[in-house]
């Protein structure tokens, strides 16, 4: 059984985005269901973030369907970054953002929590 955790900055990201995208919390429940059975990177939906200099497996999901963004499907522009620990099995959510608000993941945040 996959265990899910969230770091504090992620919770703050989620709270802010949930005000803008009312269905986001429910949409992420579906993402969690998928991750339970397929937590590894699956291009074109998700990718490993390389060149961090850490052993932790960090994955960025680029294709998240959000019902608040009607007609966009998985091209909603939402991004989810998480750390995957296959031995435990556990996923730690690091960051969620919209690509229009931010170009890339916060590498500093990743390194601060998983160095």
N, C-alpha and C positions, 0 to 999 in steps of 0.2 A: 504494500500500500504506500503510495507516494505521500510524503509529508510536504506541506507548503508553508513557507515562512515569508515574512515581509520585513525589510529594513525600514527604519523610521522615515528616511527621505522618500521612499516609495509610497508610504501611506499618505504623505503630504501631497505628492504628485497626484495620486489617485483621488484624493479629496477635491483638489482643485479642478481636475478634469471631469469629475463626476457632476460638478455643477453645470458644466458646459454641455456634456454628453450624458443625458439622464439615464440611458440604458447601459452605460459602461460597466457598472458592477455586475449586471446580469450577463453581459457579453463576456466578461472575464471568467465567469463560472464555466462557460462553454470552453474557453481556452484551457482552463485547468483540467477539464475532462479529457481533452485531446492530449495534453501534456502527461497525464497519468499513464497513458498507453504508449505515447511516442514522444519522450522528452528530449531526444537528440535533435540536432539541427536537421532540417528537411528543406533544402533549397527547392523552389524559390520562396517558400513560406518563412523559413528561418535559417540563420547563418551563425557559424562560430565567429566570435570576435577575436581576432588573432593579434599578435604583437603587443600583448599586455605585459609579458614577462612574468606571468603567474601560471601555476599549474591548474587552478580551478577552471572548469569548463564554463565559459560565459557564452550565452546564446542570445541573439537578438531576433525577435519575431517581427517580421515586417508586414505580414498579411493577417490583420485582425478585422473580422467583420464587426461593425458597430451599427446597431439598428437606428441609433440617433442620426447617423449619416446616411439617410435613405438614398437608395439607388447607387451606392458606392461599393457595396459588397465588401470583399476583402481588400479593396483599394481605398480603405477609409483614411489612410495616412497615419493611423495609430501605430506606435512602436512599443514593444515590451522587451525589457532586458532582464535576464535571469541567470543565476548560477545553478548548475546542475551537478549534484553529487550522487553518482550512480551507486556507490557503495552503501549509502545510508537507507534507501533512496529518498532524496530530498531535493526540492527546488526552492531557492531563495529569490524572491522578486526584488530587483534592484531599482528599476526605473520604468516608468510608463510616461509617454509623451506623444504629442502630435508633431509630425514632421514640419508643419508650418511654423510651429513655435520654436523649434530647435533643429539644427541640421544633423547632429550626431549624438550618440550616447555620451554620457558623462564619464569619461575614462577615469577621471580623478576619484569620483565616487566609487567606482568599481575597485580601484586600487586601494582606497582607504579601507574598504570593508573586507577585501579578500587577499591582501598582501601577506 
